[in-house]
Protein backbone atom coordinates (compact mmCIF):
# COMPACT_ATOMS: atom_id res chain seq x y z
CA UNK A 1 0.00 0.00 0.00
CA UNK A 2 1.34 3.41 -0.96
CA UNK A 3 1.76 5.95 1.78
CA UNK A 4 -0.35 9.09 1.62
CA UNK A 5 1.19 12.54 1.71
CA UNK A 6 -0.20 14.82 4.40
CA UNK A 7 0.18 18.48 3.54
CA UNK A 8 -0.90 21.82 4.93
CA UNK A 9 -3.67 23.72 3.13
CA UNK A 10 -1.12 26.31 1.91
CA UNK A 11 1.06 23.56 0.41
CA UNK A 12 -1.99 22.08 -1.32
CA UNK A 13 -2.90 25.47 -2.82
CA UNK A 14 0.67 25.87 -4.09
CA UNK A 15 0.57 22.42 -5.71
CA UNK A 16 -3.01 22.79 -7.03
CA UNK A 17 -3.50 26.52 -7.72
CA UNK A 18 -6.66 25.77 -9.75
CA UNK A 19 -8.58 25.40 -6.48
CA UNK A 20 -8.48 29.17 -6.09
CA UNK A 21 -10.81 29.29 -9.12
CA UNK A 22 -13.23 27.24 -7.02
CA UNK A 23 -12.96 29.91 -4.35
CA UNK A 24 -11.07 27.68 -1.94
CA UNK A 25 -8.85 29.37 0.62
CA UNK A 26 -6.72 28.03 3.45
CA UNK A 27 -9.58 28.77 5.82
CA UNK A 28 -12.14 26.94 3.69
CA UNK A 29 -9.86 23.91 3.25
CA UNK A 30 -9.42 23.79 7.02
CA UNK A 31 -13.22 23.97 7.34
CA UNK A 32 -13.55 20.98 4.99
CA UNK A 33 -11.05 19.14 7.18
CA UNK A 34 -12.79 20.06 10.44
CA UNK A 35 -16.10 18.93 8.91
CA UNK A 36 -14.43 15.61 8.02
CA UNK A 37 -15.05 16.07 4.31
CA UNK A 38 -11.30 15.53 3.90
CA UNK A 39 -9.10 12.85 5.44
CA UNK A 40 -6.81 14.73 7.79
CA UNK A 41 -4.92 14.84 11.04
CA UNK A 42 -5.03 17.83 13.38
CA UNK A 43 -1.85 19.71 14.11
CA UNK A 44 -0.88 20.35 17.67
CA UNK A 45 -0.70 24.10 17.10
CA UNK A 46 -4.44 24.76 17.41
CA UNK A 47 -7.80 23.10 16.97
CA UNK A 48 -8.50 24.59 13.53
CA UNK A 49 -5.33 23.60 11.72
CA UNK A 50 -4.88 20.30 9.89
CA UNK A 51 -2.56 18.30 7.71
CA UNK A 52 -4.65 16.96 4.86
CA UNK A 53 -4.28 13.75 2.91
CA UNK A 54 -3.37 14.74 -0.64
CA UNK A 55 -5.38 11.87 -2.17
CA UNK A 56 -8.50 12.96 -0.30
CA UNK A 57 -7.99 16.57 -1.40
CA UNK A 58 -7.58 15.59 -5.07
CA UNK A 59 -10.76 13.48 -4.95
CA UNK A 60 -12.77 16.38 -3.53
CA UNK A 61 -11.26 18.78 -6.05
CA UNK A 62 -12.04 16.46 -8.98
CA UNK A 63 -15.59 16.04 -7.69
CA UNK A 64 -16.11 19.79 -7.25
CA UNK A 65 -14.81 21.03 -10.61
CA UNK A 66 -17.61 19.55 -12.81
CA UNK A 67 -20.26 20.73 -10.35
CA UNK A 68 -18.84 24.25 -10.39
CA UNK A 69 -18.72 24.24 -14.19
CA UNK A 70 -22.33 23.05 -14.39
CA UNK A 71 -23.41 25.80 -11.97
CA UNK A 72 -21.67 28.41 -14.13
CA UNK A 73 -23.52 27.17 -17.23
CA UNK A 74 -26.86 27.27 -15.41
CA UNK A 75 -26.14 30.76 -14.07
CA UNK A 76 -25.37 32.03 -17.60
CA UNK A 77 -28.56 30.46 -18.98
CA UNK A 78 -30.64 32.04 -16.22
CA UNK A 79 -29.19 35.48 -16.94
CA UNK A 80 -30.06 35.28 -20.66
N, CA, C and O atoms as CSV, one atom per row, in Angstrom:
chain,resi,resn,atom,element,x,y,z
A,1,UNK,N,N,0.838,-1.177,0.000
A,1,UNK,CA,C,0.000,0.000,0.000
A,1,UNK,C,C,0.887,1.246,0.000
A,1,UNK,O,O,1.838,1.351,0.774
A,2,UNK,N,N,0.557,2.175,-0.875
A,2,UNK,CA,C,1.337,3.414,-0.960
A,2,UNK,C,C,1.003,4.313,0.225
A,2,UNK,O,O,-0.128,4.339,0.710
A,3,UNK,N,N,1.995,5.033,0.667
A,3,UNK,CA,C,1.763,5.954,1.778
A,3,UNK,C,C,1.165,7.252,1.239
A,3,UNK,O,O,1.507,7.699,0.144
A,4,UNK,N,N,0.290,7.834,2.007
A,4,UNK,CA,C,-0.347,9.092,1.622
A,4,UNK,C,C,0.488,10.261,2.104
A,4,UNK,O,O,1.083,10.212,3.181
A,5,UNK,N,N,0.527,11.302,1.306
A,5,UNK,CA,C,1.192,12.538,1.707
A,5,UNK,C,C,0.201,13.396,2.475
A,5,UNK,O,O,-0.927,13.598,2.026
A,6,UNK,N,N,0.612,13.896,3.623
A,6,UNK,CA,C,-0.195,14.823,4.401
A,6,UNK,C,C,0.454,16.188,4.303
A,6,UNK,O,O,1.618,16.374,4.658
A,7,UNK,N,N,-0.336,17.150,3.806
A,7,UNK,CA,C,0.181,18.484,3.535
A,7,UNK,C,C,-0.698,19.547,4.182
A,7,UNK,O,O,-1.870,19.309,4.473
A,8,UNK,N,N,-0.123,20.704,4.400
A,8,UNK,CA,C,-0.900,21.824,4.932
A,8,UNK,C,C,-1.772,22.395,3.810
A,8,UNK,O,O,-1.475,22.190,2.634
A,9,UNK,N,N,-2.836,23.101,4.161
A,9,UNK,CA,C,-3.666,23.724,3.126
A,9,UNK,C,C,-2.872,24.658,2.201
A,9,UNK,O,O,-3.129,24.693,0.998
A,10,UNK,N,N,-1.922,25.404,2.745
A,10,UNK,CA,C,-1.117,26.305,1.910
A,10,UNK,C,C,-0.281,25.515,0.902
A,10,UNK,O,O,-0.157,25.917,-0.255
A,11,UNK,N,N,0.285,24.404,1.336
A,11,UNK,CA,C,1.059,23.558,0.414
A,11,UNK,C,C,0.160,23.006,-0.676
A,11,UNK,O,O,0.568,22.935,-1.836
A,12,UNK,N,N,-1.055,22.614,-0.326
A,12,UNK,CA,C,-1.993,22.085,-1.320
A,12,UNK,C,C,-2.366,23.154,-2.341
A,12,UNK,O,O,-2.464,22.863,-3.533
A,13,UNK,N,N,-2.574,24.383,-1.888
A,13,UNK,CA,C,-2.899,25.470,-2.816
A,13,UNK,C,C,-1.722,25.756,-3.741
A,13,UNK,O,O,-1.923,26.068,-4.915
A,14,UNK,N,N,-0.507,25.657,-3.235
A,14,UNK,CA,C,0.671,25.874,-4.086
A,14,UNK,C,C,0.794,24.777,-5.141
A,14,UNK,O,O,1.171,25.056,-6.279
A,15,UNK,N,N,0.483,23.540,-4.777
A,15,UNK,CA,C,0.572,22.416,-5.714
A,15,UNK,C,C,-0.592,22.426,-6.700
A,15,UNK,O,O,-0.420,22.105,-7.876
A,16,UNK,N,N,-1.787,22.798,-6.212
A,16,UNK,CA,C,-3.011,22.789,-7.027
A,16,UNK,C,C,-3.626,24.190,-7.045
A,16,UNK,O,O,-4.665,24.412,-6.424
A,17,UNK,N,N,-2.997,25.138,-7.747
A,17,UNK,CA,C,-3.500,26.523,-7.723
A,17,UNK,C,C,-4.893,26.673,-8.346
A,17,UNK,O,O,-5.562,27.681,-8.121
A,18,UNK,N,N,-5.332,25.684,-9.122
A,18,UNK,CA,C,-6.656,25.775,-9.747
A,18,UNK,C,C,-7.787,25.799,-8.718
A,18,UNK,O,O,-8.903,26.202,-9.046
A,19,UNK,N,N,-7.520,25.376,-7.486
A,19,UNK,CA,C,-8.584,25.398,-6.478
A,19,UNK,C,C,-8.980,26.824,-6.107
A,19,UNK,O,O,-10.076,27.046,-5.594
A,20,UNK,N,N,-8.103,27.787,-6.360
A,20,UNK,CA,C,-8.481,29.172,-6.085
A,20,UNK,C,C,-9.611,29.610,-7.022
A,20,UNK,O,O,-10.392,30.495,-6.673
A,21,UNK,N,N,-9.705,28.999,-8.206
A,21,UNK,CA,C,-10.812,29.294,-9.121
A,21,UNK,C,C,-12.133,28.749,-8.582
A,21,UNK,O,O,-13.207,29.215,-8.963
A,22,UNK,N,N,-12.046,27.759,-7.694
A,22,UNK,CA,C,-13.231,27.241,-7.025
A,22,UNK,C,C,-13.595,28.095,-5.811
A,22,UNK,O,O,-14.632,27.889,-5.179
A,23,UNK,N,N,-12.732,29.051,-5.499
A,23,UNK,CA,C,-12.957,29.912,-4.352
A,23,UNK,C,C,-12.411,29.350,-3.050
A,23,UNK,O,O,-12.721,29.861,-1.974
A,24,UNK,N,N,-11.610,28.313,-3.139
A,24,UNK,CA,C,-11.068,27.680,-1.936
A,24,UNK,C,C,-9.899,28.491,-1.391
A,24,UNK,O,O,-9.013,28.917,-2.131
A,25,UNK,N,N,-9.922,28.687,-0.100
A,25,UNK,CA,C,-8.853,29.374,0.616
A,25,UNK,C,C,-8.317,28.428,1.691
A,25,UNK,O,O,-8.870,27.349,1.906
A,26,UNK,N,N,-7.261,28.827,2.350
A,26,UNK,CA,C,-6.719,28.033,3.453
A,26,UNK,C,C,-7.805,27.817,4.504
A,26,UNK,O,O,-7.980,26.711,5.014
A,27,UNK,N,N,-8.517,28.872,4.812
A,27,UNK,CA,C,-9.577,28.771,5.825
A,27,UNK,C,C,-10.669,27.790,5.410
A,27,UNK,O,O,-11.129,26.991,6.226
A,28,UNK,N,N,-11.086,27.846,4.145
A,28,UNK,CA,C,-12.139,26.944,3.685
A,28,UNK,C,C,-11.650,25.491,3.660
A,28,UNK,O,O,-12.404,24.581,4.002
A,29,UNK,N,N,-10.406,25.272,3.260
A,29,UNK,CA,C,-9.859,23.911,3.253
A,29,UNK,C,C,-9.791,23.371,4.674
A,29,UNK,O,O,-10.089,22.199,4.905
A,30,UNK,N,N,-9.405,24.207,5.622
A,30,UNK,CA,C,-9.422,23.795,7.022
A,30,UNK,C,C,-10.839,23.488,7.486
A,30,UNK,O,O,-11.043,22.573,8.284
A,31,UNK,N,N,-11.827,24.247,6.995
A,31,UNK,CA,C,-13.219,23.968,7.338
A,31,UNK,C,C,-13.637,22.605,6.799
A,31,UNK,O,O,-14.298,21.838,7.498
A,32,UNK,N,N,-13.253,22.299,5.552
A,32,UNK,CA,C,-13.552,20.975,4.991
A,32,UNK,C,C,-12.945,19.879,5.865
A,32,UNK,O,O,-13.568,18.843,6.101
A,33,UNK,N,N,-11.733,20.117,6.336
A,33,UNK,CA,C,-11.053,19.136,7.181
A,33,UNK,C,C,-11.771,18.980,8.521
A,33,UNK,O,O,-12.011,17.864,8.980
A,34,UNK,N,N,-12.109,20.103,9.139
A,34,UNK,CA,C,-12.792,20.055,10.442
A,34,UNK,C,C,-14.156,19.384,10.322
A,34,UNK,O,O,-14.617,18.731,11.258
A,35,UNK,N,N,-14.797,19.548,9.167
A,35,UNK,CA,C,-16.100,18.926,8.909
A,35,UNK,C,C,-15.970,17.461,8.506
A,35,UNK,O,O,-16.971,16.775,8.296
A,36,UNK,N,N,-14.744,16.994,8.400
A,36,UNK,CA,C,-14.431,15.606,8.022
A,36,UNK,C,C,-14.820,15.275,6.578
A,36,UNK,O,O,-15.073,14.117,6.243
A,37,UNK,N,N,-14.863,16.292,5.742
A,37,UNK,CA,C,-15.047,16.075,4.309
A,37,UNK,C,C,-13.742,15.561,3.713
A,37,UNK,O,O,-13.745,14.826,2.725
A,38,UNK,N,N,-12.627,15.955,4.326
A,38,UNK,CA,C,-11.297,15.527,3.900
A,38,UNK,C,C,-10.668,14.633,4.959
A,38,UNK,O,O,-10.889,14.820,6.155
A,39,UNK,N,N,-9.888,13.668,4.511
A,39,UNK,CA,C,-9.105,12.851,5.437
A,39,UNK,C,C,-7.946,13.716,5.933
A,39,UNK,O,O,-7.196,14.280,5.137
A,40,UNK,N,N,-7.811,13.814,7.251
A,40,UNK,CA,C,-6.813,14.727,7.787
A,40,UNK,C,C,-6.382,14.304,9.186
A,40,UNK,O,O,-6.966,13.416,9.807
A,41,UNK,N,N,-5.345,14.972,9.649
A,41,UNK,CA,C,-4.915,14.836,11.040
A,41,UNK,C,C,-4.730,16.250,11.594
A,41,UNK,O,O,-4.169,17.112,10.918
A,42,UNK,N,N,-5.195,16.488,12.816
A,42,UNK,CA,C,-5.033,17.831,13.383
A,42,UNK,C,C,-3.579,18.082,13.754
A,42,UNK,O,O,-2.847,17.168,14.132
A,43,UNK,N,N,-3.185,19.327,13.639
A,43,UNK,CA,C,-1.853,19.708,14.111
A,43,UNK,C,C,-1.964,20.031,15.586
A,43,UNK,O,O,-3.060,20.243,16.105
A,44,UNK,N,N,-0.864,20.066,16.236
A,44,UNK,CA,C,-0.882,20.351,17.666
A,44,UNK,C,C,-0.897,21.850,17.949
A,44,UNK,O,O,-1.031,22.263,19.101
A,45,UNK,N,N,-0.760,22.659,16.913
A,45,UNK,CA,C,-0.697,24.103,17.098
A,45,UNK,C,C,-2.020,24.676,17.599
A,45,UNK,O,O,-2.035,25.451,18.556
A,46,UNK,N,N,-3.124,24.303,16.967
A,46,UNK,CA,C,-4.438,24.759,17.408
A,46,UNK,C,C,-5.499,23.787,16.916
A,46,UNK,O,O,-5.193,22.826,16.210
A,47,UNK,N,N,-6.729,24.039,17.288
A,47,UNK,CA,C,-7.804,23.101,16.969
A,47,UNK,C,C,-8.396,23.311,15.586
A,47,UNK,O,O,-9.265,22.544,15.172
A,48,UNK,N,N,-7.951,24.325,14.862
A,48,UNK,CA,C,-8.501,24.585,13.531
A,48,UNK,C,C,-7.430,24.541,12.454
A,48,UNK,O,O,-7.528,25.236,11.443
A,49,UNK,N,N,-6.415,23.729,12.671
A,49,UNK,CA,C,-5.331,23.597,11.715
A,49,UNK,C,C,-5.069,22.109,11.487
A,49,UNK,O,O,-4.950,21.336,12.438
A,50,UNK,N,N,-4.982,21.721,10.222
A,50,UNK,CA,C,-4.880,20.305,9.886
A,50,UNK,C,C,-3.813,20.044,8.831
A,50,UNK,O,O,-3.457,20.925,8.048
A,51,UNK,N,N,-3.321,18.827,8.833
A,51,UNK,CA,C,-2.558,18.303,7.708
A,51,UNK,C,C,-3.519,17.400,6.959
A,51,UNK,O,O,-4.159,16.532,7.552
A,52,UNK,N,N,-3.618,17.603,5.674
A,52,UNK,CA,C,-4.649,16.963,4.864
A,52,UNK,C,C,-4.032,15.942,3.928
A,52,UNK,O,O,-2.981,16.170,3.328
A,53,UNK,N,N,-4.714,14.807,3.820
A,53,UNK,CA,C,-4.282,13.747,2.906
A,53,UNK,C,C,-4.440,14.249,1.473
A,53,UNK,O,O,-5.529,14.644,1.057
A,54,UNK,N,N,-3.347,14.228,0.734
A,54,UNK,CA,C,-3.369,14.744,-0.639
A,54,UNK,C,C,-4.360,13.986,-1.513
A,54,UNK,O,O,-5.059,14.600,-2.319
A,55,UNK,N,N,-4.437,12.667,-1.371
A,55,UNK,CA,C,-5.380,11.873,-2.173
A,55,UNK,C,C,-6.823,12.304,-1.918
A,55,UNK,O,O,-7.614,12.426,-2.853
A,56,UNK,N,N,-7.156,12.530,-0.669
A,56,UNK,CA,C,-8.498,12.965,-0.296
A,56,UNK,C,C,-8.800,14.336,-0.898
A,56,UNK,O,O,-9.899,14.572,-1.400
A,57,UNK,N,N,-7.835,15.221,-0.846
A,57,UNK,CA,C,-7.987,16.570,-1.396
A,57,UNK,C,C,-8.224,16.514,-2.907
A,57,UNK,O,O,-9.103,17.204,-3.425
A,58,UNK,N,N,-7.447,15.701,-3.608
A,58,UNK,CA,C,-7.577,15.586,-5.068
A,58,UNK,C,C,-8.951,15.024,-5.433
A,58,UNK,O,O,-9.571,15.479,-6.394
A,59,UNK,N,N,-9.425,14.042,-4.675
A,59,UNK,CA,C,-10.756,13.479,-4.948
A,59,UNK,C,C,-11.841,14.538,-4.801
A,59,UNK,O,O,-12.728,14.641,-5.649
A,60,UNK,N,N,-11.774,15.326,-3.727
A,60,UNK,CA,C,-12.772,16.377,-3.530
A,60,UNK,C,C,-12.669,17.436,-4.626
A,60,UNK,O,O,-13.688,17.912,-5.126
A,61,UNK,N,N,-11.466,17.800,-4.993
A,61,UNK,CA,C,-11.260,18.784,-6.050
A,61,UNK,C,C,-11.839,18.270,-7.373
A,61,UNK,O,O,-12.554,19.000,-8.059
A,62,UNK,N,N,-11.537,17.032,-7.728
A,62,UNK,CA,C,-12.038,16.457,-8.979
A,62,UNK,C,C,-13.558,16.306,-8.974
A,62,UNK,O,O,-14.188,16.364,-10.030
A,63,UNK,N,N,-14.142,16.116,-7.812
A,63,UNK,CA,C,-15.593,16.037,-7.691
A,63,UNK,C,C,-16.218,17.427,-7.834
A,63,UNK,O,O,-17.288,17.573,-8.425
A,64,UNK,N,N,-15.555,18.430,-7.298
A,64,UNK,CA,C,-16.109,19.785,-7.249
A,64,UNK,C,C,-16.029,20.531,-8.575
A,64,UNK,O,O,-16.903,21.343,-8.878
A,65,UNK,N,N,-15.011,20.271,-9.355
A,65,UNK,CA,C,-14.812,21.028,-10.609
A,65,UNK,C,C,-15.997,20.875,-11.567
A,65,UNK,O,O,-16.505,21.892,-12.039
A,66,UNK,N,N,-16.468,19.649,-11.884
A,66,UNK,CA,C,-17.613,19.548,-12.809
A,66,UNK,C,C,-18.888,20.192,-12.252
A,66,UNK,O,O,-19.682,20.748,-13.011
A,67,UNK,N,N,-19.082,20.121,-10.954
A,67,UNK,CA,C,-20.262,20.734,-10.345
A,67,UNK,C,C,-20.187,22.249,-10.489
A,67,UNK,O,O,-21.185,22.895,-10.808
A,68,UNK,N,N,-19.023,22.807,-10.257
A,68,UNK,CA,C,-18.837,24.254,-10.392
A,68,UNK,C,C,-19.051,24.688,-11.837
A,68,UNK,O,O,-19.677,25.716,-12.092
A,69,UNK,N,N,-18.537,23.912,-12.777
A,69,UNK,CA,C,-18.716,24.237,-14.188
A,69,UNK,C,C,-20.191,24.173,-14.578
A,69,UNK,O,O,-20.674,25.033,-15.314
A,70,UNK,N,N,-20.902,23.171,-14.097
A,70,UNK,CA,C,-22.330,23.054,-14.392
A,70,UNK,C,C,-23.098,24.228,-13.801
A,70,UNK,O,O,-24.010,24.752,-14.441
A,71,UNK,N,N,-22.747,24.646,-12.599
A,71,UNK,CA,C,-23.407,25.800,-11.974
A,71,UNK,C,C,-23.173,27.075,-12.768
A,71,UNK,O,O,-24.071,27.909,-12.889
A,72,UNK,N,N,-21.969,27.230,-13.309
A,72,UNK,CA,C,-21.670,28.410,-14.128
A,72,UNK,C,C,-22.510,28.420,-15.395
A,72,UNK,O,O,-22.988,29.477,-15.806
A,73,UNK,N,N,-22.697,27.270,-16.020
A,73,UNK,CA,C,-23.515,27.171,-17.233
A,73,UNK,C,C,-24.962,27.527,-16.898
A,73,UNK,O,O,-25.594,28.295,-17.623
A,74,UNK,N,N,-25.489,26.976,-15.803
A,74,UNK,CA,C,-26.862,27.271,-15.409
A,74,UNK,C,C,-27.051,28.752,-15.093
A,74,UNK,O,O,-28.065,29.349,-15.454
A,75,UNK,N,N,-26.069,29.333,-14.417
A,75,UNK,CA,C,-26.138,30.755,-14.071
A,75,UNK,C,C,-26.190,31.606,-15.335
A,75,UNK,O,O,-26.968,32.558,-15.408
A,76,UNK,N,N,-25.369,31.274,-16.332
A,76,UNK,CA,C,-25.368,32.031,-17.603
A,76,UNK,C,C,-26.705,31.893,-18.311
A,76,UNK,O,O,-27.222,32.869,-18.855
A,77,UNK,N,N,-27.276,30.683,-18.310
A,77,UNK,CA,C,-28.561,30.460,-18.978
A,77,UNK,C,C,-29.680,31.236,-18.291
A,77,UNK,O,O,-30.586,31.746,-18.950
A,78,UNK,N,N,-29.612,31.320,-16.964
A,78,UNK,CA,C,-30.644,32.043,-16.225
A,78,UNK,C,C,-30.565,33.543,-16.464
A,78,UNK,O,O,-31.582,34.234,-16.421
A,79,UNK,N,N,-29.360,34.049,-16.716
A,79,UNK,CA,C,-29.191,35.485,-16.941
A,79,UNK,C,C,-29.627,35.895,-18.346
A,79,UNK,O,O,-29.922,37.067,-18.580
A,80,UNK,N,N,-29.672,34.961,-19.271
A,80,UNK,CA,C,-30.059,35.278,-20.659
A,80,UNK,C,C,-31.550,35.251,-20.843
A,80,UNK,O,O,-32.040,35.494,-21.945
